[in-house]
Structures are given as C-alpha cells and as structure tokens.
Amino acid sequence: MFVTDTGCPVIYSPTHGWLRRSTNDSSVIVVTCREGYEIVGSRNQIQCQDNGQWSARVPECTIKECPYIEPPMNGRIEGKRTYKSIMTISCKAGYELINGKSEKECLSDGTWSSLDSPVCADINRETCNNKATKFPNKTCNKKYELECPNTFACNKKEFSCCQVDIPQCSPLMKPNGIEPEKCRGGRSVTCPKGYRCHIASDNTYSICCLNITCVDSKEGIHDYGFKPWRSLYDKCNMCTCEKNGQTVCTDKKECRECNLEGYGLQKRGFGYWNGCWQCICISPNKRICTSPCDRGHRGDLSAVSSCSGGCSVQASVRQCIDVDEHNATCMLHELEYNTCRPDSCPHPGIRIKEDVPIIIGGLKVKPPYNWRWMRHLFWRFWWAIYVQERK
C-alpha cells in the first residue's frame, strides 16, 4: 500500500513490483518491477493531479519472456519461455543431441543462458576421429579429395569424408538428410524463395541458408545461424541473430562492471574523471570518455601550415580549455589535417603503373578470385615502393 499526502486516493503496489516517490517531484510515483519482470506499456510513472485524481492507473508488472527457440531437425523442445523457466531440447528416437546443451534457462534480461544451436544427429552415424559426422560408404584419398560430398572434406589420415563446421542456418538438405544442397558449381540448385546462397570463404562448399538477418546497435548486419559476435555496445557480451530476426545478447554481470584505478569495482554508468577526460563506465572492455574539445569548449583554429609540395599534409591546431572535477583549469589540443593536392596521392587498390582498380567496393576483386598483390600506399612511402617495383 502507498499513501500520498496530496489528496489522491490510496494506491497499491503492483504484483511483482513496488512504488516509490520521485526524487524530483513528490506528486509523481515511480513503479519498479522485480527482477525478471517488466512494466506493461511504456509508462512507469503516475502523477497526483490538482483535481485529486491520479493521471493513470498503476502500471502492472508482467514476467519477461525469452525468444522462441526453433526445434532442431528431428528434435523437439519442451518447457516455458518465461523467466527462470528451463527449456529442454531433446531428439527423436535414433538421434542424439550434438553441438549444444540440452537445457537453456530464461534469464532475467529476457535472453537464454546458452546461445548455441543444438543439432540432432543420427545415433547410428559414423563419426571421424574429430567426432565430426562421417559420410557413410564414402572414402577418399589425397589425389581424389575433391570427391567428398558438399560440406564434407577428406581426412587424409583415415581416408574418410568428414563434415566441416558449417553455419547452423537451417540449410536446405538433400533427401538423404546428411548432405546440404549445393547452390554453386556442378549439380547445384537454385535456392528457393526465403533462402540465400552462402559460399564458404575458401570456396570449399556452398549451402542454401534461411535468408534471415539482424541489425545490431551500430547498424551492422548479421545472418541467422552464424557464429555469435561480440556486442558493439559494451565489447563484452556475445550476441546472436535468432530465427525471428531479433538480435539477442547475453547480459553477464561481469560485463556491467569496471575495475577502475583509484575507484575500485564500479557498476555500469559510474562517472569519473581521468585528468581532463570525463568518463563513464560501460564494461571491463569499454569506457566512454570526453575531452574538453568533445564537450564543446573549443577555441579557434590556428593558421594552416604550408604545403611542402605534391601529396603532403597541412595542419592547424585548436586549443580546448575546461575545468576538471576539482574545478581546476585543464587544457588539451586537437589537430585538423588537410591533404595537399589529393589528386597526386596514390590510392588504395590502384597500382602506380595503371588506373584500373583491383578492389571493387572494398569487397570484391577484378577479375573474381584473382587475388593479386595489393597494398595500401601512404604518401610518405609511395616513392620508395615505386622504386622497388621498378627494380
């Protein structure tokens, strides 16, 4: 129960939550949910109005849910998706679970305790020495190693075709249930609608993956079923792209703390000073710091230095003045550069002797798969490289 002194009716704490008075306005009541629960709707505050009525009903707290888990082929899932619930992953008779854990717990932040993608494999399948699936009734040798089926490579020690590590992207499979369909090369198929062709970086295999992508906090694109990546926000937690197109990241306690010299172990959001730099703790691997220049205390730029001719650099200096945590004056400088005659500078991906780019858009080479000697030429070294190339 919560009673105010502003003339509004008595209000009660929501189930799985509590009420507290706002520190900025005594007429405002803030609703906070317990761990593993979240506010229903977008508002977590109500206000006692001048007419003696509350601005809205007390918000409710509902239990958090974790994302839907797609059952593995020849497998099933059992359990709830709510906070503290355990989801059990099992396989049909004749199959066993590999490449993941059989249980996942729904955590307080609405993510699963494990981000792996379990696979149900035939229990009678043959395996190689490295526990990878062995393609049945298929042998190979050094001379004919390319005879292995798609996504399988020749193990030269045991003359067997062993499956390589491929993305768990629900690939389009052949009727035998062992070999994914190829989408490039001989006897390949055209990926149906909803799939896209994925080609291994070393061109050893190709598969049709479900065409599902996720966008991270920095607008980066990630594909469903591929390996987890480190969060760009805190550079500590790991993220995956789920089948529903949502990005799901872990929320480890150790990723919400910083061990700071002079301050000890502090939680995320803790602000501190490091000389002129004002910083905020994000994680053990990331702090966000601003200088006087970043905080807007920027002076005028100095005169620009002269060009020394050709592809050279000219610079100007800016002085930034602010006060630190002790109200003492601190000063920093920043430089701004301009390139003199940029048309005379060598460019990445373009040889000195020719004007045809060999890097197209930073991703492809011309002609395809012909990786010629490429280099990034800086203006300070271009002449030495040019002389060396002419020898």
C-alpha positions in Angstrom: 0.0 0.0 0.0 1.2 3.5 -0.7 -0.5 6.7 0.7 0.3 10.2 -0.6 -0.3 13.5 1.1 -1.6 15.2 -2.0 -5.2 14.3 -1.6 -5.3 11.5 -4.2 -6.8 8.0 -3.3 -4.7 5.3 -1.8 -2.8 3.2 -4.4 -1.3 -0.2 -4.1 1.9 -1.7 -5.3 1.5 -3.9 -8.4 2.1 -7.7 -8.1 5.8 -8.4 -8.5 6.7 -4.7 -8.1 6.8 -1.7 -5.7 6.2 2.0 -5.6 8.5 4.9 -4.7 8.2 8.6 -4.7 10.1 10.5 -7.3 13.1 12.4 -6.0 12.3 15.4 -8.3 8.6 15.7 -7.8 6.7 14.4 -4.6 3.5 14.1 -6.6 5.0 11.6 -9.0 5.0 7.9 -8.1 7.5 5.6 -9.9 6.7 1.9 -10.5 9.6 -0.5 -10.4 9.3 -4.2 -11.2 11.2 -7.0 -9.6 14.0 -8.9 -11.3 12.7 -10.9 -14.3 9.6 -8.7 -14.7 8.8 -5.6 -16.8 6.3 -2.8 -17.0 3.3 -3.3 -19.2 3.3 -0.4 -21.6 5.7 2.4 -22.0 5.0 4.5 -18.8 6.4 3.7 -15.4 5.1 6.8 -13.6 1.8 8.2 -12.5 1.1 11.7 -11.0 -1.4 13.0 -8.5 -3.1 15.8 -10.3 -4.6 19.1 -8.9 -8.1 17.6 -9.2 -7.3 14.9 -6.6 -7.1 12.1 -9.2 -4.2 10.0 -10.5 -3.1 10.6 -14.1 -3.4 6.9 -14.9 -3.9 3.5 -13.3 -0.9 1.9 -11.6 1.1 0.1 -14.3 1.3 -3.7 -14.0 4.4 -5.9 -13.9 4.5 -8.9 -16.2 7.0 -11.7 -16.3 9.6 -11.5 -19.0 9.7 -14.0 -21.9 12.7 -15.3 -23.8 12.7 -15.6 -27.7 11.1 -18.6 -29.4 13.6 -21.4 -30.0 13.3 -23.3 -33.2 13.3 -27.1 -32.6 16.3 -28.8 -34.3 15.5 -31.1 -37.2 14.5 -34.5 -35.8 14.1 -32.9 -32.4 11.7 -31.2 -30.1 11.6 -28.6 -27.3 9.7 -28.7 -24.1 9.1 -26.0 -21.4 8.0 -22.4 -21.0 9.8 -19.3 -22.2 9.2 -17.2 -19.1 11.8 -16.0 -16.5 13.6 -18.8 -14.6 11.9 -21.5 -16.8 14.0 -24.2 -18.2 13.6 -25.2 -21.9 14.6 -28.8 -22.6 15.8 -29.8 -26.1 15.7 -33.4 -27.0 15.9 -35.6 -30.1 13.6 -38.3 -31.6 14.4 -41.9 -31.2 17.5 -42.8 -33.2 19.1 -39.4 -32.9 21.4 -37.7 -30.4 22.0 -34.1 -29.4 25.3 -32.6 -30.5 26.7 -29.1 -30.9 24.9 -27.6 -27.9 23.4 -28.0 -24.4 20.1 -29.9 -23.7 18.8 -27.2 -21.4 18.5 -23.4 -21.6 17.4 -21.2 -18.7 15.4 -18.0 -19.4 17.4 -15.2 -17.7 16.1 -12.0 -16.0 17.0 -9.9 -19.1 14.9 -12.0 -21.4 17.7 -13.9 -23.0 18.6 -17.6 -22.9 21.5 -18.8 -20.8 23.1 -20.5 -23.9 23.3 -19.2 -27.4 24.4 -22.4 -29.1 22.3 -24.2 -31.8 21.9 -27.9 -30.9 21.7 -30.4 -33.7 20.0 -33.8 -33.7 22.3 -36.3 -35.4 21.7 -39.9 -36.4 22.8 -42.1 -33.5 24.0 -44.7 -35.9 26.0 -42.4 -38.0 29.7 -43.0 -38.4 32.0 -40.4 -36.9 35.5 -39.3 -37.7 38.3 -39.1 -35.2 37.4 -35.5 -34.5 33.8 -36.5 -33.7 32.5 -34.9 -36.9 29.9 -36.8 -39.0 31.4 -39.2 -41.5 29.7 -39.6 -44.8 28.6 -43.2 -45.0 30.1 -45.6 -47.5 32.4 -42.9 -48.9 36.2 -43.0 -49.0 38.7 -40.5 -50.3 42.5 -40.0 -50.7 44.9 -37.2 -51.2 44.6 -37.5 -55.0 40.8 -37.5 -55.1 40.0 -35.5 -52.1 37.5 -33.3 -54.0 35.2 -36.3 -54.4 33.7 -35.7 -50.9 30.1 -34.5 -50.9 29.1 -30.9 -50.2 30.2 -29.7 -46.7 32.4 -32.7 -46.3 36.3 -32.7 -46.5 38.7 -35.5 -46.9 40.5 -36.6 -43.8 43.8 -37.8 -45.2 44.7 -39.9 -42.2 41.7 -42.1 -42.2 40.6 -41.7 -45.9 37.1 -40.6 -44.8 34.8 -37.7 -45.8 34.2 -35.7 -42.6 31.8 -32.9 -42.3 33.3 -29.4 -41.8 31.9 -26.7 -39.4 29.0 -25.0 -41.2 26.6 -22.3 -40.1 23.5 -23.6 -38.2 21.2 -21.6 -40.6 18.7 -24.4 -41.3 20.2 -25.2 -44.7 18.3 -26.8 -47.4 19.1 -30.6 -47.2 19.1 -33.4 -49.8 16.6 -36.3 -49.3 19.3 -38.3 -47.5 19.2 -35.8 -44.6 23.0 -35.8 -44.4 24.3 -33.6 -47.2 23.1 -30.0 -47.7 22.2 -28.9 -51.3 24.8 -27.0 -53.2 24.0 -23.6 -54.6 27.2 -23.1 -56.7 29.0 -25.4 -59.1 28.1 -28.7 -60.7 24.8 -30.3 -59.7 23.8 -27.3 -57.7 20.3 -26.0 -57.1 18.7 -22.5 -57.2 17.9 -21.5 -53.6 14.1 -21.3 -53.2 12.4 -18.2 -52.0 13.2 -17.4 -48.4 16.8 -18.8 -48.8 20.0 -17.3 -49.9 23.2 -18.9 -51.2 26.1 -18.9 -48.7 29.6 -19.8 -50.1 32.4 -20.6 -47.7 35.2 -18.1 -47.7 37.6 -20.7 -49.0 35.1 -21.9 -51.7 35.1 -25.4 -50.2 31.3 -25.7 -50.0 28.0 -23.8 -50.6 24.7 -24.1 -48.9 21.2 -22.5 -49.1 20.6 -20.7 -45.8 17.4 -19.3 -44.5 17.5 -15.6 -45.5 17.1 -14.0 -42.1 19.2 -11.0 -41.0 19.5 -9.0 -37.8 20.8 -5.4 -37.2 23.0 -4.7 -34.2 23.2 -1.4 -32.2 25.7 0.0 -34.7 23.6 -0.8 -37.8 25.8 -3.8 -38.6 24.1 -6.7 -40.5 24.4 -10.3 -39.2 23.0 -13.5 -40.6 20.9 -16.1 -38.7 22.7 -19.3 -37.7 26.2 -17.9 -37.9 28.7 -17.7 -35.1 28.0 -15.2 -32.2 29.7 -11.8 -32.3 30.9 -9.5 -29.5 28.4 -6.7 -28.7 29.5 -3.4 -30.2 27.8 -1.6 -27.3 30.0 -3.0 -24.4 32.5 -5.2 -26.3 31.9 -7.8 -23.7 28.6 -9.7 -24.1 28.1 -12.1 -27.0 25.1 -11.7 -29.5 23.4 -14.0 -31.9 20.9 -13.5 -34.7 17.7 -15.5 -33.9 15.3 -17.1 -36.4 12.7 -14.4 -35.7 15.1 -11.7 -36.9 15.9 -10.4 -33.4 19.4 -9.8 -32.1 19.8 -11.5 -28.7 22.8 -10.7 -26.5 23.9 -12.1 -23.2 23.8 -9.9 -20.1 26.6 -11.1 -17.9 27.1 -9.5 -14.6 30.8 -9.2 -15.1 30.1 -7.1 -18.3 28.3 -4.5 -16.3 31.3 -3.6 -14.1 34.6 -1.8 -14.5 37.7 -2.2 -12.3 38.9 1.4 -12.3 42.2 2.6 -10.8 41.6 4.8 -7.8 37.9 3.9 -7.7 37.8 0.1 -7.5 35.0 -2.0 -8.9 32.2 0.1 -10.2 28.9 -0.6 -11.9 27.9 0.5 -15.5 27.0 4.2 -15.6 29.5 5.2 -13.0 31.1 8.5 -13.9 34.6 9.5 -13.1 37.4 11.8 -14.1 40.8 11.0 -15.6 42.6 14.3 -15.7 40.8 16.5 -18.3 38.8 13.4 -19.5 35.3 12.8 -18.2 34.5 9.1 -18.4 31.6 6.7 -17.9 32.0 3.0 -17.1 30.3 0.7 -19.7 32.1 -2.6 -19.2 35.5 -4.0 -18.5 36.4 -3.6 -22.1 34.8 -0.2 -22.8 34.6 3.3 -21.3 33.2 6.4 -22.9 35.4 9.4 -22.3 35.0 13.0 -23.5 37.7 15.7 -23.7 37.2 19.5 -23.3 37.1 19.6 -27.1 34.3 17.0 -27.2 32.3 18.9 -24.5 32.2 22.0 -26.7 34.9 24.1 -25.1 36.7 24.6 -28.3 38.8 27.6 -29.3 39.6 28.8 -32.8 41.8 27.0 -35.2 45.3 28.3 -35.7 46.6 29.3 -39.1 47.1 26.4 -41.5 50.7 25.2 -42.1 52.0 25.5 -45.7 52.1 22.7 -48.2 55.5 21.2 -48.9 54.5 20.3 -52.5 52.9 17.2 -54.0 50.9 14.8 -51.9 51.7 16.3 -48.5 49.7 17.3 -45.4 49.0 20.7 -43.9 47.7 21.0 -40.3 46.1 23.5 -37.9 45.8 23.4 -34.1 42.8 24.0 -31.9 43.1 24.7 -28.1 40.3 23.5 -25.8 40.0 24.7 -22.2 37.7 23.4 -19.5 37.7 22.6 -15.7 38.2 19.2 -14.2 36.4 17.6 -11.2 38.4 19.8 -8.8 37.4 23.0 -10.7 41.0 23.3 -11.9 41.7 24.6 -15.4 42.8 21.9 -17.8 43.8 22.3 -21.4 44.0 19.9 -24.4 44.8 20.4 -28.1 43.4 18.8 -31.3 44.8 18.8 -34.8 42.9 19.0 -38.1 44.5 17.8 -41.3 44.1 18.6 -44.9 45.8 16.9 -47.8 47.6 19.0 -50.3 46.9 18.1 -54.0 44.9 14.8 -53.3 44.8 14.1 -57.0 48.6 13.4 -56.8 48.3 10.9 -54.0 48.4 7.1 -54.5 45.1 5.4 -53.7 44.4 2.1 -52.0 43.7 -0.7 -54.6 45.2 1.2 -57.6 48.6 0.3 -58.8 51.0 3.1 -59.5 51.5 1.9 -63.1 47.8 1.6 -64.0 44.5 3.2 -63.4 42.3 0.1 -63.3 41.0 -0.6 -59.7 41.7 -4.1 -58.4 39.4 -3.7 -55.4 35.8 -3.0 -56.2 33.8 -1.5 -53.3 36.2 -2.9 -50.8 34.8 -6.4 -51.1 35.5 -7.8 -54.5 38.5 -8.2 -56.7 38.6 -7.9 -60.5 38.8 -10.5 -62.0 37.0 -12.6 -59.4 39.1 -14.8 -57.1 42.4 -13.4 -58.7 44.0 -12.0 -55.5 46.9 -10.1 -57.0 49.4 -8.3 -54.8 47.6 -5.4 -53.1 48.8 -2.8 -50.8 47.8 0.4 -49.1 50.1 3.2 -50.2 50.7 6.1 -47.9 52.1 9.3 -49.3 55.2 9.1 -47.1 56.3 5.8 -48.6 55.0 5.8 -52.2 58.3 6.8 -53.8 60.3 4.0 -52.1 57.7 1.4 -53.2 57.6 2.8 -56.7 61.4 2.5 -57.0 61.3 -1.0 -55.6 58.7 -2.1 -58.1 60.8 -0.8 -61.0 63.8 -2.9 -60.0 
